[in-house]
Amino acid sequence: MKITDCKLHTEYQIASILATEEDMKEFLFTLGCYPGERIVLISRLPSMYVVDIKNSRYSIDDGLAKAISVRESGQPASVRVVGNAV
């Protein structure tokens, strides 16, 4: 689910960042927007979203909001195996 589809004032966990541009991904990381981090949608405005990440509020545009994939808090994280374990 994307942050654009979330209920207001409900805690979610960031599942992944699906940014189309590397700059977008880096910007979200500077806000503390990492997989596993807690996020709350505070308000929804026309093409603008206010989110709480690490007890700080940020206003992000529609493009950034669509790049944030979330899951409800308490849902188990999906495990992705990359490469061989040694």
C-alpha positions in Angstrom: 0.0 0.0 0.0 1.2 3.5 -0.7 1.2 6.3 1.9 -1.3 8.1 -0.4 -3.9 5.3 0.5 -3.3 5.4 4.3 -5.8 6.4 7.0 -5.0 9.6 8.8 -3.4 9.4 12.2 -2.7 5.7 11.9 0.8 4.2 12.5 2.3 2.3 9.6 5.7 0.8 8.9 7.7 1.7 5.8 8.0 -1.5 3.7 10.1 -0.1 0.9 11.0 3.0 -1.1 10.1 2.7 -4.8 11.6 5.9 -6.1 11.9 6.3 -9.9 14.9 8.7 -9.5 17.9 8.2 -7.3 17.7 11.9 -6.1 14.2 11.2 -4.8 15.3 8.1 -2.9 18.3 10.0 -1.4 16.0 12.9 -0.3 13.6 10.5 1.4 16.5 8.8 3.2 17.6 12.2 4.5 14.2 12.5 6.1 14.8 9.2 7.9 12.4 7.4 5.6 13.9 3.9 5.7 12.3 0.4 5.5 11.1 -0.6 8.9 10.7 2.9 10.2 7.4 4.1 11.6 5.4 6.7 9.6 2.1 8.4 10.3 0.0 10.3 7.8 -1.0 13.6 9.6 -2.9 15.3 6.8 -3.8 15.0 3.1 -4.0 18.2 1.0 -4.4 18.6 -2.8 -1.2 16.8 -4.1 0.5 17.4 -0.7 0.9 15.1 2.3 2.1 15.8 5.8 3.8 12.8 7.4 5.4 12.2 10.8 8.7 10.3 10.6 10.9 9.9 13.7 8.8 12.5 15.5 9.3 15.1 12.9 6.7 16.4 10.5 7.4 16.8 6.8 5.4 18.0 3.9 5.9 15.9 0.8 4.4 16.1 -2.7 2.4 13.5 -4.5 5.4 12.0 -6.3 7.3 11.4 -3.1 4.3 10.0 -1.3 3.7 7.5 -4.1 7.3 6.3 -3.7 6.7 5.2 -0.1 5.3 1.7 0.3 3.9 0.9 3.7 2.4 -1.9 5.7 0.3 -1.8 8.8 2.3 -1.9 12.0 2.5 -5.4 13.4 2.5 -7.1 10.0 5.6 -9.3 9.5 8.2 -7.9 7.1 8.7 -9.8 3.8 12.1 -11.4 3.6 14.0 -11.1 0.3 17.1 -13.2 -0.2 19.8 -11.8 -2.4 22.9 -13.7 -3.3 24.3 -16.7 -1.5 24.8 -16.9 2.3 28.2 -18.1 3.5 
